[in-house]
Amino acid sequence: MPIRAVIVDLMDVLLLDEGPERSQWEVGNGVAEGALMRAMFRLPLFRDAILGHVSEADLWRNVARTLGKNPETWHELAEVFYSAFRLNADLVAFLRTLRPRYKTAILSNTPSGMRTLITERFHLDQAVDTIIISAEEHIRKPEPAIFQLAADRLGVPLQEILFVDDEARYVEAARKLGMKIVQFRETGQALAEMRRQLEQVR
């Protein structure tokens, strides 16, 4: 069956956590290395935030309290956190070459504020046909419903979609739905596997 669409994850795939800003802030503010990342992802509110049940502001206020900081400085914490991400320019450039032959999408488990970041700072809305964010849809990977939603938005059956993600459990969930898959480990490997799969079904 031909591949007619490509769906790619956002965090640690299209956006790579490579910058020094987060660790620099931690050193300058007497916070343990890695504490900002741990405070965000380990909070019970994080799951609620990526499902759109609480606002990103409430999530970050909770992070601030966890780190012993003023909750009203949450904008600063969010900016520090996201400033460490760098655009995966090679993968984005490849996605651009796929259009219009293939439909393309970003599918991400992220809080509601992510759309502003990826459109205004990284302009990824110009690289793909659609962006699907879990908090806006109130469903998340690996739920089958979000993969089906993505397929419906693209107008392509699940079996004709190549899905790229760094999380093994999300890749496996997509595979069980009949999607073609690539597990992202690093950019060169992912690009090679994507090209191979696209060439195999031409």
N, C-alpha and C positions, 0 to 999 in steps of 0.2 A: 504494500500500500504506500503511495507517495507521501512525502512530507510536504505539507502546505503551509505550516506555521511553526514559529520558534518562540518559546516562552522562556524567559530568563529571570532568575532570582536577582535581587538587588544587593543586599548587604553581604559583603565578603565575596561577591561575584562581580557585579558592575561597579560597586563601591568597595575599595580595599582599605582596610584599617592599617595604614602605613605611616601616618604622620606622627610627629613627636608632641603635638600640642597637648594631648591629654596627660601624658606622663609629666610634661613640664608644669602643667597646672597643679598636679598632685604634689610634686616636689615643692612648688612655691607656696602651697596652702597647707603643708604639713599633713597630707593625706597619704596613706599607704599606697604603694604602686599597685595599680589595677583596681583600686577600691571604687572608682567611679563606674567602671564597667560592671563590677560585681553588684554594686548597689542597684543599678538599673535592672539588670537581668534576673536577679534573684528575688526581687520584691514581688509579692503576690499581685500587686497592682499591674505589673508588666503584662501578664496574660490578659487582664481586663482591658488594658490600654490597646493592645493589638487587636482586640475584638471590638473596640469602639465603645466599651461600656463606661470608661472613665476618660477624661480629657488628658491630653499630653501634659497640660499644665499641672494637673493634679499628680500625675506620675512623677514629674520632675520636682514638685514640691516635696513629695515623699522621699525622693532621692536625696534632696538637700537635707532634710531632717535626719536621714540615716547617716549622712556624713558630718552631721553637727553644724550645718551651715544654715543661714537664714533662708527659709522657704521662699521668700520674695525675691531671692537672687536666682530663681530657677532658670531664667532666660540665659544667664551666664553659664550655668552648668550645661544646659542643652547645647549652647554654642560651642563650648569646649569639647563636649562629647563628639559632636558631628564634624568639628573642624579637622579631626584626625583622619577622616576618610578622604581618599583620593580616587578620582575617576579612573577606571580601568580602560584607558584610552584604546588599547588594541582590541578589546572585546566590543566596545561601543562602535568602533570603526567597522568591525566585521558585521555587526548588526545592521548598520546603515547600508552595507552593500547588498544585503538580502532583500531589501525592498526595491521594487514592488512585487518581485516574484513570490516572496513569502510574506505572510502576515507575521507581525512580531508584537510581543507584549512583554511587560515586566509584571511579575507576580511576587508580592512581598508581604511578609508578616511584620507589619510595622504600625506604630501609632499614627493618629490622624494627621499630625503635622508634617509627615514625611513628604506629602505631595508638594508642599511649598518648597522644601529643600531641593528635591530632585528636579523640579521644573525651573525654579528661579536661580539656583546656584549651579546646577549641573546640566540643565536644559535637556534632560533625557526624554522629555515629551516629544522632542524633535527627532529622536532616534528610533522610536517605535510607534506602532499604531495605537496602542492603548496601554494604560498603567492601571493595575488592579492592586489596591491596598487593603489589607485585611480589616483594618479599623473602619473603613468606609463601608464594607460589605457585611460586617459582623460575622464573618466566617474566616477560618484560617487554614493554611496547610497544616496537617495533611488531610483535612476533611475533603472527601470526594466532591462536595458541592462547590468548592472554590475552583477546582480544576474544571468542572463542568461550566461554571460561570465564565471562566476565561475562554473556554472553547466557544461558548455561545457568543461572547463579545466579538470574537474573531471570525465567527461564522464558519468554523472548521471542526470536523469531528475529532474527538480525543485521539483516535487511532492515527490521525494524520498530523500530530503535533510532536515536535521535539522539545523536551523539557530539560532545562539546565539548572542545577542547584548544587550547593555545596553540602547540604544536609542529606545524609544517607536515607533517613526515614522519609523525607519528602520525595526523593527520587524513587524509592521503593513504592510509595503510595501511587505515584504517577505511573510506574510500570504496571502495577496491578490493574490500572484503568485502561491499559492498552496503549499508553503513550510511549514514544521513543524517548530514551533518556541518556543524559550525560551527567555524571557526577563531577562537579568542578573541584579540582584540587589545586591547580595553578593554571595561569592563562594559556600557556603554550599547549599543555595537555588538553585543555578543554577545547581550544580552537581546532586542534588536530582531530579530535573525536567528532566534533560538530561537522567539520568539513567531510570527514569520511562517511558519516551517516547521510549527509545531504547528497553526496555523490553516488552513494550506493543505490538510491531510489530514484535517480533521474530517469 
